[in-house]
Each structure stands twice: as structure tokens, then as C-alpha cells.
Amino acid sequence: MTPLRPLAALPTHEVTNMPPHLGDQDLWGDDAALREGVEREGGGRAADRLAGFGRRAGAAETFEKADLANRHAPELKSFDRYGMRIDQVAFHPAYHDLMGLAIENEVPSFAWRHPGPGAHVSHAALTYLFSQAEGGVMCPMAMTYAAVPPLRRTPEVGDEWVPRLLAGSYDPRDVPAAEKAGATVGMFMTEKQGGSDVRTNTTRAAAAGRSAGQGAEYRLTGHKFFCSAPMSDAFLTLAYAGGGLSCFLVPRWTPGGERNPLFIQRLKDKLGNRSNASCEIELHDTWGVMVGEEGRGIPTIIEMVHYNRFYCCASSAALMRQGLVQALHHTNHRTAFQKRIIHQSLMRNVLADLAVEAEAALVLTLRIARAIDEAAAGDEGAAAFARIATAVGKYWICKRAPGHALEAMECHGGPGYVEDSIMPRLYREAPLNSIWEGSGNVICLDVLRTMFREEGAVPALLAEFDAARGTSAALDAAADALKDELADRNDMEARARGITERMAVALQGALLVRHAPAATADAFCASRLGSRWTGAYGALPAGVDFGAILDRAQPAARAFAA
Ligand SMILES: Cc1cc2nc3c(=O)[nH]c(=O)nc-3n(C[C@H](O)[C@H](O)[C@H](O)COP(=O)(O)OP(=O)(O)OC[C@H]3O[C@@H](n4cnc5c(N)ncnc54)[C@H](O)[C@@H]3O)c2cc1C
């Protein structure tokens, strides 16, 4: 699609000193950290596919559709014209196009359709590429990806449903899944009285036939307070059965071909993520089939949650990357005080700092992805690392994203605050990953739980610091201080955020000193590992090579290094 060009002159005045439209982006080709990281962590076999998808996801047309899908928010259609309940959500056509683009390019299915080394690394890269264009569509992508492992553990259900989730086709029709070319899955956990504390769930499940337990049919009654992507074909749902809190697959249509009673009460009027519908739902004698063992609902669904938390890392890293690209583009084409803004010394500090943070987020995400791949191959150490590093990454990467979006917006001056630009959308999207799939405190408490319950978790983390030992005095000191901190068991709950933050920063530092260019790694260690760091952007210390960092961040504008 040809990018829009502003008219050279208007009757009243000539427009000068405004950037050209960014146009098509090569999200893979322009991102050296991504290309190197995917290769390093074992995803190289998907490089050609990622290169192609990076151009599709980065096309101006895709970004325009994302804008449309968010501007024209979904609408609830409770009834048809004859008064029959249909509980459907209508979306702008752009939303369906984006769903098709993501599914047909295997965003939710790649890791499971192409298992083996690098499968989850490539999946992370696909997620990172598409999330730069649109976050709302990525919610059902993430849930569909994450639902596969728990479904596979119940073959009575998984054998029927998993092939639908991996079909690679988007079929938006509201008809029984058996009649569709492909399906997606959502998740019903949160209730009004408790989201983090799902043991307070009040939804009940009664056996519908003579049998009970895994694979048996139930009828569910209750409510769910946050249900995203309600046009998904089925939902992993928590409810109390006789044997305790259990997990069920609740489809939109019963196996007998009838509309399952899932009553959408209303759609949430959300801050961001507006293309994606999130709703409140009531279940009245709703058909479901038990997934996992009776009374083991939390461990069953937590496996899905774990993969969703990993998605949050990739998605927040993507938001940072796109905010950075937009900020670099704007400041490279705009002049203030007789100099391009990107050449103003203080702005170079801000931009370089944003670039360092974005690369730190990506390097950690891809390292976790590799651990997930190795864990799938039976490596227990990798599994322990994946378990703790996913929680650490979910907390820290998602926590850093809103401030990053704000700073990238500020680089644009006034136009960054205006809806014509993508920046308000990125800014509204940024806090979400911090809240859903476990809000900050809950994630930090999960880090503590993992430390105590999984013997291999802390040693796996410390091994990363050991691998980097000797490369940076600041990093070695941070790793040693962290070890001492972990040895002190007093009042750990109240200290959980500080502990998690220091784990995250030391981990990112250890990865950057081994894998990133010296300019980026040195800037990270000199700022984040120093005692004077406040977390604000643009305070990199003297001696940082801004030119090298900016040049790496966006080679399309080589002038940065000047
Ligand atoms: C846009 C959106 C879409 C969503 N989609 C879905 C969905 O599809 N399916 C679904 O099931 N849920 C969904 N959720 C719900 C989301 O997962 C929950 O909101 C989240 O888990 C937090 O639960 P809560 O809202 O009940 O907050 P609460 O559990 O009440 O927590 C409130 C605050 O207290 C903190 N807190 C809780 N326990 C502790 C503790 N022990 N110590 C210290 N602090 C604590 C939390 O970190 C949080 O900051 C969605 C949420 C949003 C915003």
C-alpha cells in the first residue's frame, strides 16, 4: 500500500519540519537484536518465515487496520431481530482481517505445529512481530496458544479440540466448532469477588450424567467477571465440582449442536486493548466437560496461565520496540533549535536509554523462550529456569512498558499525544500486561513460591550470573548482593517486589554482557546496576556511546550515529 503523502503546499501555508509518514516497516530486517536473538536461542530455522511475516505485520496496511479495529470498538448483540438470544459480539472487518493474518501465519500454533528446537523461540518472535501492530487480536492468539498443553493432558477433550486450534485457519462464524475450519479458545477464571484469589470462585458444576471426573460432562452455573475474546469457540473455565475447584472446557455450542447458555451481560469499556472484546458472562446450566483431574482445577489452568505470562513478556517487549521505532523516526525528521532533535545531546540520552530497555526486554524474552524449548525436550534445569524467569520477566518487562511508552510519546512532543499517531494506542495498551495473568504483587509472590518449591529455580538463575562473571564489575557486585538478599529469609513477602526487580535487572545485565554489543551492555550495567538509578529514562551516565546504540536500534536511519 502506498503511504499517504502530505500535500506539499496548502493555500494558507506550507507544512515544514514535519516527519514523513513512516509507511511500511520491516519489523524483522530492521531489528538486529531480534534477528541475532532468534538465531542465538535456537530459532534460526524459522528465519525466512519470520522475515516474511515481519514485512506483513509491519506493512502500513496492517497498522491502518489495527487503527480501525481499535477505533471501531466491538459491539454486543444480545438478541437477534426476533428476540432470540444470540450473545454475539460484532467486530469491524479490520479485526477479522487481523485475526486471519495472525492465525494463517501460525502466531498461535507455530510452536505446536513445528515442535523441536527453537519452536517457542520462533513463536515468541511471531508474537513480538505482530504485537507491534496490534495488541487486541493478540489476546485470543495468546490464549489459544496457551490452552494446548492442558487440553493435551486430557485426551478425551484434547484429541477433538487441539487439531481445531492448530488448523491455521480463521473462521469467524458463530457455529459449532465441528463445522468450522479452525477454532480459538478463551479463559474464564476471574469472578467479581476474586480474580487473583480464584479459590473464592462461586461457580458450581454438577455432573450431567452418571460419570464424573476428567472427561465427564457437567452443567455449570455462576458468573465470570472478565472474559476476553468471548467469540472464541470454547473457554477453559474454573468451577467447583464435588471434589473441589476443577477446570472445564465450555464451548459456545453444545456437542448436540445447540447454543450453550453463555449469557454476555455487557462488554467492558476498557482503557485500551479496545479492538478486543472483554465481557461479563453468566452461566446457567451451561454444558462443559472436565479437563484435568477433579479438584485440580488450579494446577490445570495454571499451565495455560504460565504460557500466557510468557506471552506478556513478548508482547510488552514488542510495545517497547514499536514505541522506540516511532520515537526514532519522529526525532530523526524533526528539527528544533537548528538541529535535528535526534542529534540533540539530551534527546540522544533518552532515545539510547529507550533502546537499551527495549533490547533488555527482548533478550530476556528470547532466553526464556529457549528455556521453554529445552524444558519441552526434557531438560529439568531449563524447566526450573523457565518457571522462575517467566514470572520475573512478566513482572519486570510489563512493569517497564508503560513508562517506556510515555517517554517514547514525549519524544514526539505534542503530536505524540494526538490520536492521529499510534502513540496513544501503545500508551493505553502498555499497562494491561501488568494487570492480567497475575497482577504485579501476585507475580512477585509467585517468584517467592517458585524459589521455595522448585529446588532448581534459584540455582538456574545463579548459573546465568556465573556464565557472565568477570565481564562487568557492576554485574558481579549485583549478583553477589542478590545472593546475600536471597539468603535472608526475613520478611520476604514484603520484599518480594525488590527481590524480583533485582533478579530481573541482574538477569538482563547478564544476558546483555554476553550477547549484546558492548555499547548497549555497558549502558545497561552503568545505569540499571548502579545505586543512583531511579528508573526514569534519559539518565544514562557520561561515556555511553549513544551513536552506537541508536545505530543498532534502527539501521534504516544511519544518520543517527552522526
Ligand atoms: C482487559 C482485561 C481482560 C481480562 N480478561 C480476562 C479473561 O479473559 N479471563 C479471566 O479469567 N480474567 C481476565 N481478566 C482478569 C484479570 O486476570 C484479573 O483482573 C487479575 O487477575 C486481577 O484480579 P482482580 O481484578 O480480581 O484483582 P484482585 O485480585 O482484587 O487484586 C487487586 C490488587 O491486589 C493485589 N493483590 C492480590 N493479592 C495480593 C496479595 N496476596 N498480596 C499483595 N497484593 C495482592 C493484586 O496484585 C492487585 O494489584 C482480565 C482483566 C482485564 C483488565
Ligand as a Chemical Component Dictionary entry (heavy atoms), coordinates in Angstrom:
data_LIG
# 
_chem_comp.id                   LIG 
_chem_comp.type                 NON-POLYMER 
_chem_comp.pdbx_formal_charge   0 
_chem_comp.three_letter_code    LIG 
# 
loop_
_chem_comp_atom.comp_id 
_chem_comp_atom.atom_id 
_chem_comp_atom.alt_atom_id 
_chem_comp_atom.type_symbol 
_chem_comp_atom.charge 
_chem_comp_atom.model_Cartn_x 
_chem_comp_atom.model_Cartn_y 
_chem_comp_atom.model_Cartn_z 
_chem_comp_atom.pdbx_ordinal 
LIG C1  C1  C 0 -8.765  -6.194  29.922 1  
LIG C2  C2  C 0 -8.808  -7.361  30.815 2  
LIG C3  C3  C 0 -9.150  -8.592  30.303 3  
LIG C4  C4  C 0 -9.211  -9.695  31.134 4  
LIG N1  N1  N 0 -9.557  -10.900 30.595 5  
LIG C5  C5  C 0 -9.711  -11.967 31.406 6  
LIG C6  C6  C 0 -10.143 -13.219 30.885 7  
LIG O1  O1  O 0 -10.318 -13.387 29.673 8  
LIG N2  N2  N 0 -10.337 -14.240 31.737 9  
LIG C7  C7  C 0 -10.121 -14.106 33.081 10 
LIG O2  O2  O 0 -10.318 -15.072 33.800 11 
LIG N3  N3  N 0 -9.712  -12.942 33.593 12 
LIG C8  C8  C 0 -9.489  -11.869 32.802 13 
LIG N4  N4  N 0 -9.082  -10.671 33.322 14 
LIG C9  C9  C 0 -8.978  -10.546 34.767 15 
LIG C10 C10 C 0 -7.570  -10.410 35.302 16 
LIG O3  O3  O 0 -6.847  -11.588 35.118 17 
LIG C11 C11 C 0 -7.734  -10.009 36.775 18 
LIG O4  O4  O 0 -8.261  -8.700  36.795 19 
LIG C12 C12 C 0 -6.449  -10.087 37.534 20 
LIG O5  O5  O 0 -6.040  -11.414 37.672 21 
LIG C13 C13 C 0 -6.559  -9.450  38.919 22 
LIG O6  O6  O 0 -7.673  -9.920  39.611 23 
LIG P1  P1  P 0 -8.711  -8.885  40.264 24 
LIG O7  O7  O 0 -9.117  -7.922  39.214 25 
LIG O8  O8  O 0 -9.767  -9.631  40.956 26 
LIG O9  O9  O 0 -7.844  -8.091  41.323 27 
LIG P2  P2  P 0 -7.557  -8.542  42.831 28 
LIG O10 O10 O 0 -7.298  -9.991  42.886 29 
LIG O11 O11 O 0 -8.598  -7.974  43.690 30 
LIG O12 O12 O 0 -6.204  -7.752  43.092 31 
LIG C14 C14 C 0 -6.166  -6.337  43.300 32 
LIG C15 C15 C 0 -4.742  -5.938  43.642 33 
LIG O13 O13 O 0 -4.335  -6.606  44.830 34 
LIG C16 C16 C 0 -3.110  -7.262  44.624 35 
LIG N5  N5  N 0 -3.060  -8.480  45.437 36 
LIG C17 C17 C 0 -3.855  -9.572  45.346 37 
LIG N6  N6  N 0 -3.465  -10.495 46.239 38 
LIG C18 C18 C 0 -2.409  -9.979  46.913 39 
LIG C19 C19 C 0 -1.554  -10.440 47.960 40 
LIG N7  N7  N 0 -1.690  -11.660 48.485 41 
LIG N8  N8  N 0 -0.576  -9.626  48.402 42 
LIG C20 C20 C 0 -0.394  -8.407  47.879 43 
LIG N9  N9  N 0 -1.163  -7.914  46.903 44 
LIG C21 C21 C 0 -2.148  -8.687  46.410 45 
LIG C22 C22 C 0 -3.040  -7.566  43.136 46 
LIG O14 O14 O 0 -1.686  -7.682  42.686 47 
LIG C23 C23 C 0 -3.727  -6.327  42.562 48 
LIG O15 O15 O 0 -2.784  -5.295  42.427 49 
LIG C24 C24 C 0 -8.952  -9.561  32.511 50 
LIG C25 C25 C 0 -8.595  -8.321  33.021 51 
LIG C26 C26 C 0 -8.517  -7.227  32.198 52 
LIG C27 C27 C 0 -8.144  -5.902  32.769 53 
# 
loop_
_chem_comp_bond.comp_id 
_chem_comp_bond.atom_id_1 
_chem_comp_bond.atom_id_2 
_chem_comp_bond.value_order 
_chem_comp_bond.pdbx_ordinal 
LIG C1  C2  SING 1  
LIG C2  C3  SING 2  
LIG C2  C26 DOUB 3  
LIG C3  C4  DOUB 4  
LIG C4  N1  SING 5  
LIG C4  C24 SING 6  
LIG N1  C5  DOUB 7  
LIG C5  C6  SING 8  
LIG C5  C8  SING 9  
LIG C6  O1  DOUB 10 
LIG C6  N2  SING 11 
LIG N2  C7  SING 12 
LIG C7  O2  DOUB 13 
LIG C7  N3  SING 14 
LIG N3  C8  DOUB 15 
LIG C8  N4  SING 16 
LIG N4  C9  SING 17 
LIG N4  C24 SING 18 
LIG C9  C10 SING 19 
LIG C10 O3  SING 20 
LIG C10 C11 SING 21 
LIG C11 O4  SING 22 
LIG C11 C12 SING 23 
LIG C12 O5  SING 24 
LIG C12 C13 SING 25 
LIG C13 O6  SING 26 
LIG O6  P1  SING 27 
LIG P1  O7  DOUB 28 
LIG P1  O8  SING 29 
LIG P1  O9  SING 30 
LIG O9  P2  SING 31 
LIG P2  O10 DOUB 32 
LIG P2  O11 SING 33 
LIG P2  O12 SING 34 
LIG O12 C14 SING 35 
LIG C14 C15 SING 36 
LIG C15 O13 SING 37 
LIG C15 C23 SING 38 
LIG O13 C16 SING 39 
LIG C16 N5  SING 40 
LIG C16 C22 SING 41 
LIG N5  C17 SING 42 
LIG N5  C21 SING 43 
LIG C17 N6  DOUB 44 
LIG N6  C18 SING 45 
LIG C18 C19 SING 46 
LIG C18 C21 DOUB 47 
LIG C19 N7  SING 48 
LIG C19 N8  DOUB 49 
LIG N8  C20 SING 50 
LIG C20 N9  DOUB 51 
LIG N9  C21 SING 52 
LIG C22 O14 SING 53 
LIG C22 C23 SING 54 
LIG C23 O15 SING 55 
LIG C24 C25 DOUB 56 
LIG C25 C26 SING 57 
LIG C26 C27 SING 58 
# 
